[in-house]
Amino acid sequence: MNTLQKIGKFAGDTFALWVLVAAGFAIWLPENFTWLGSYVTLLLGIVMFGMGMTIKVSDFKLILKQPKGVAIGVVSQFVVMPLLAFALAKIFALSPEVAVGVILVGCCPGGTSSNVMTFLAKGNTALSVTITSITTLLAPILTPALIYLLASEWLPVSFSAMFLSVVKVVLVPIVLGVLAQLFFKPVVEKGVAILPTVSVIAIVLIVAAVVSGSRDRILDTGLIIFAVVILHNGLGYLFGYLIGKLFKLNYEDKKAVSIEVGMQNSGLGANLAMAHFDPVAAVPSAIFSFWHNISGPILATYWSTRAAKRKGNKENTVEKQTVEA
């Protein structure tokens, strides 16, 4: 493993810590971070450009090999989290800005962190990558449509403005990343190692921008938002797994769908909130960025440990049967 890969792994492993540190400094010294608000779109575009540089044709071949798992994952992503967000906003009687913020993060596609977590959980990583890629490419249509459908009850929502925003910060950078991969392959192959570090830095800066811009509201309503985010994320994992079980997916696929549903592209949620609503609407996305990078590794570790035990028990059984024979 070269130096860049080691740095990238360290940045990924300590992602939640850096998000927490950035949020802490942004609350303590907000005036030093508010200027970052002007660069949220650029920062998210950098993350999406990096994703485009890593997308491969093979990521989509699984649609033909495992259409059932892919379809279940994609549909669950755009049904479970949006409906959970809507229900939580109603149950907790959230203020309009916070309710829209929760719905925003619920309507976003899966985040790239889910691929890493699925790998660590010994789940079907290829399935996770395919679902992430497809939901991200569908986001320019489905994310604005779902936000318009579910959030209009609280605040006015412009589908066309949302659509243009998602195209600008998701689709265009991804297409440019894919083109860079096609035309500048040697350079891209060398640069891929630093992408995890760049993504971590970008998301951390987005969180700092969001928190500094909404400091006072966070101090007033932070606990209730945190509780809603934890429930949203945890129920996403649970329902994702149960849906996989309902449709009789194998164990590895169920883990992939569960993690894929529970982990969101919260950077996109923050960007849309800051561009189209009150800055406080971006707070649920900022907290989600922090929380799912704690809950994800915990869940992945649990499933990885179970997988190791199952493998050990299976090997012991086979060895016993061999001896008896």
C-alpha positions in Angstrom: 0.0 0.0 0.0 1.6 3.3 -1.1 1.6 6.5 1.0 -1.5 8.1 -0.8 -3.5 4.9 -0.2 -2.5 4.9 3.5 -3.5 8.5 3.9 -6.8 7.7 2.2 -7.5 4.8 4.4 -6.7 6.8 7.5 -9.0 9.6 6.4 -11.8 7.2 5.7 -11.3 5.3 9.0 -11.4 8.6 11.0 -14.0 10.4 8.9 -16.6 10.7 11.7 -13.9 12.2 14.0 -13.0 15.0 11.5 -16.7 15.8 10.9 -17.1 16.1 14.7 -14.0 18.3 15.0 -15.2 20.5 12.1 -18.7 20.9 13.6 -17.2 21.7 17.0 -15.0 24.5 15.7 -17.8 25.8 13.5 -20.1 26.1 16.6 -17.2 27.6 18.7 -15.9 30.1 16.0 -18.7 30.3 13.4 -17.4 33.6 11.9 -14.3 31.7 10.7 -16.3 29.2 8.6 -19.4 31.0 7.2 -17.5 32.0 4.1 -17.4 28.3 3.1 -21.1 28.5 2.4 -20.3 30.0 -1.0 -18.3 26.9 -2.0 -20.6 24.1 -1.0 -21.7 23.4 -4.6 -18.1 23.3 -5.7 -17.1 21.0 -2.9 -19.9 18.5 -3.7 -19.1 18.8 -7.4 -15.5 17.7 -6.6 -16.8 14.6 -4.7 -19.1 13.7 -7.5 -16.3 14.2 -10.1 -14.2 11.7 -8.1 -17.1 9.3 -8.1 -17.3 9.6 -11.9 -13.6 8.8 -12.1 -14.2 5.5 -10.4 -17.4 4.3 -12.2 -16.9 1.4 -14.5 -19.0 -0.4 -17.1 -18.7 -3.5 -15.0 -20.6 -1.7 -12.2 -23.7 -2.0 -14.4 -23.3 -5.6 -15.6 -24.8 -6.8 -12.4 -28.2 -5.5 -13.6 -28.2 -8.4 -16.0 -26.7 -10.9 -13.6 -28.7 -10.0 -10.5 -31.7 -7.9 -11.6 -33.7 -8.8 -8.6 -31.2 -7.6 -6.0 -30.5 -4.4 -8.0 -34.1 -3.6 -8.5 -34.9 -4.2 -4.8 -32.0 -2.0 -3.7 -32.8 0.9 -6.0 -36.6 0.9 -5.3 -36.0 0.6 -1.6 -33.6 3.5 -1.6 -36.1 5.9 -3.2 -39.1 4.6 -1.2 -38.0 3.7 2.3 -35.9 6.7 3.3 -38.2 9.4 1.8 -41.3 7.9 3.5 -39.5 7.4 6.8 -38.4 11.1 6.6 -42.0 12.2 6.0 -43.3 10.1 8.9 -40.6 11.3 11.3 -41.3 14.9 10.4 -45.0 14.3 11.2 -44.5 12.3 14.4 -42.0 14.8 15.9 -44.0 17.9 14.6 -40.8 19.4 13.2 -40.6 23.0 12.2 -41.0 23.6 8.5 -37.2 24.2 7.9 -36.1 21.1 9.8 -38.9 18.9 8.4 -37.8 19.8 4.8 -34.2 19.2 5.8 -35.0 15.7 7.0 -37.0 15.0 3.8 -34.1 16.4 1.7 -31.6 13.9 3.1 -34.2 11.1 2.9 -34.7 11.7 -0.9 -31.0 11.7 -1.8 -29.4 8.7 -3.4 -27.0 6.4 -1.6 -23.6 7.6 -0.5 -20.3 6.1 -1.6 -19.5 5.3 2.1 -22.0 2.5 1.8 -19.8 0.6 -0.6 -16.9 0.6 1.9 -19.2 -0.4 4.8 -20.7 -3.3 2.7 -17.2 -4.5 2.0 -16.3 -4.4 5.7 -19.6 -6.1 6.6 -18.7 -9.0 4.2 -21.7 -8.1 2.1 -22.2 -8.1 -1.6 -19.9 -5.1 -2.5 -20.6 -5.4 -6.2 -24.3 -5.1 -5.6 -23.8 -2.1 -3.3 -21.6 -0.3 -5.9 -24.2 -1.0 -8.6 -27.1 0.4 -6.5 -25.1 3.5 -5.6 -24.2 4.2 -9.2 -27.8 3.7 -10.5 -29.5 5.7 -7.7 -27.0 8.5 -8.2 -27.7 8.7 -11.9 -31.5 8.6 -11.3 -31.2 11.4 -8.7 -31.6 14.3 -11.1 -35.2 13.2 -11.7 -36.2 11.2 -8.6 -34.7 13.4 -5.9 -36.4 16.7 -7.0 -39.7 14.8 -7.7 -39.8 13.2 -4.2 -38.9 16.4 -2.5 -41.6 18.2 -4.4 -44.1 15.5 -3.5 -43.3 15.2 0.2 -41.9 18.6 1.3 -44.4 21.0 -0.4 -46.7 20.6 2.6 -44.2 22.6 4.7 -42.4 25.0 2.3 -42.8 25.9 -1.4 -40.6 23.6 -3.6 -39.6 24.3 -7.2 -39.1 21.0 -9.1 -37.3 22.7 -12.0 -34.9 24.6 -9.8 -34.1 21.4 -7.8 -33.7 19.5 -11.0 -31.2 22.0 -12.4 -29.3 22.0 -9.1 -29.0 18.2 -9.0 -27.9 18.1 -12.6 -25.3 20.7 -11.9 -23.8 19.2 -8.7 -24.3 15.5 -9.5 -24.8 14.6 -13.2 -22.4 17.0 -14.8 -19.4 16.3 -12.5 -20.0 12.5 -12.8 -20.1 12.7 -16.6 -16.9 14.8 -16.6 -15.3 12.2 -14.3 -16.2 9.4 -16.6 -14.8 11.4 -19.6 -11.6 12.0 -17.7 -11.4 8.3 -17.0 -11.8 7.6 -20.7 -9.4 10.2 -22.2 -6.8 10.6 -19.4 -6.7 7.0 -18.0 -3.1 7.0 -16.9 -3.4 10.2 -15.0 -6.8 9.1 -13.5 -5.3 5.8 -12.4 -2.6 7.6 -10.5 -5.0 10.1 -9.0 -7.6 7.6 -7.8 -5.6 6.8 -4.6 -6.1 10.3 -3.3 -9.8 10.5 -4.0 -10.9 9.2 -0.5 -8.9 11.9 1.2 -10.3 14.6 -1.2 -13.8 13.4 -0.5 -13.3 13.4 3.3 -11.9 17.0 3.2 -14.8 18.2 0.9 -17.5 16.7 3.1 -15.9 18.0 6.3 -15.8 21.5 4.9 -19.4 21.2 3.8 -20.4 20.3 7.4 -18.4 23.2 8.7 -20.2 25.6 6.3 -23.6 24.2 7.3 -23.0 24.3 11.1 -21.4 27.7 11.1 -24.3 29.2 9.1 -27.0 27.7 11.5 -25.1 27.8 14.8 -27.9 29.4 16.9 -30.6 27.2 15.6 -28.5 24.1 16.1 -28.0 25.0 19.8 -31.8 25.5 20.1 -32.9 22.3 18.3 -29.8 20.2 18.0 -31.0 17.4 20.3 -34.3 16.8 18.5 -32.6 16.8 15.1 -30.0 14.4 16.3 -32.7 12.0 17.6 -34.6 12.2 14.3 -31.4 11.5 12.3 -30.5 8.5 14.5 -34.0 7.1 14.0 -34.0 7.8 10.3 -30.6 6.1 9.8 -31.3 3.1 12.0 -34.8 2.5 10.6 -33.3 2.7 7.1 -30.9 -0.1 8.0 -33.7 -2.2 9.5 -36.2 -1.8 6.7 -33.6 -2.3 4.1 -32.7 -5.7 5.7 -36.3 -6.7 6.2 -37.2 -5.9 2.6 -34.3 -8.0 1.4 -35.5 -10.8 3.7 -39.1 -10.4 2.4 -37.9 -10.9 -1.2 -35.6 -13.9 -0.1 -32.3 -12.3 -1.0 -29.2 -14.2 0.3 -27.5 -13.0 3.4 -24.7 -11.0 1.6 -27.3 -9.2 -0.5 -29.5 -8.4 2.5 -26.5 -6.7 4.1 -25.8 -4.7 1.0 -29.3 -3.5 0.6 -29.6 -2.6 4.3 -26.5 -0.5 4.3 -27.3 1.0 0.9 -30.7 2.1 2.1 -29.5 3.4 5.5 -26.6 5.5 4.3 -27.3 8.7 2.2 -25.5 11.2 0.1 -26.0 13.8 2.8 -23.6 16.2 1.0 -26.2 16.6 -1.7 -28.9 17.2 0.9 -26.9 19.9 2.5 -26.2 21.5 -0.9 -29.9 21.5 -1.9 -30.9 22.9 1.5 -28.5 25.8 1.4 -29.3 26.6 -2.3 -33.2 26.5 -2.0 -34.2 26.8 1.7 -33.2 28.3 5.0 -29.7 27.3 6.1 -31.1 25.4 9.0 -32.7 22.9 6.6 -29.1 21.8 5.9 -28.5 20.8 9.5 -30.1 17.3 9.3 -27.8 16.5 6.4 -24.8 17.7 8.3 -25.7 15.6 11.4 -26.4 12.7 9.1 -22.9 13.0 7.6 -21.5 12.6 11.1 -23.8 9.9 12.4 -23.9 7.5 9.5 -20.1 7.3 9.6 -20.4 6.1 13.2 -23.4 3.8 12.8 -22.1 2.3 9.5 -18.8 1.0 10.9 -20.6 -0.3 14.0 -23.0 -2.3 11.9 -20.2 -3.4 9.5 -18.1 -4.7 12.4 -21.1 -6.6 13.9 -21.8 -8.3 10.6 -18.1 -8.9 9.9 -17.8 -10.6 13.3 -20.8 -12.7 12.6 -19.5 -13.7 9.2 -16.2 -14.8 10.7 -18.0 -16.9 13.4 -20.2 -18.5 10.7 -17.2 -19.3 8.6 -15.4 -20.8 11.6 -18.4 -22.9 12.6 -18.8 -24.1 9.1 -15.1 -25.1 8.8 -15.3 -26.9 12.2 -18.4 -28.8 11.0 -16.7 -29.9 7.8 -13.6 -30.9 9.7 -15.7 -33.0 12.1 -17.5 -34.7 9.3 -14.3 -35.5 7.6 -12.8 -37.0 10.7 -16.0 -39.1 11.3 -15.9 -40.3 7.8 
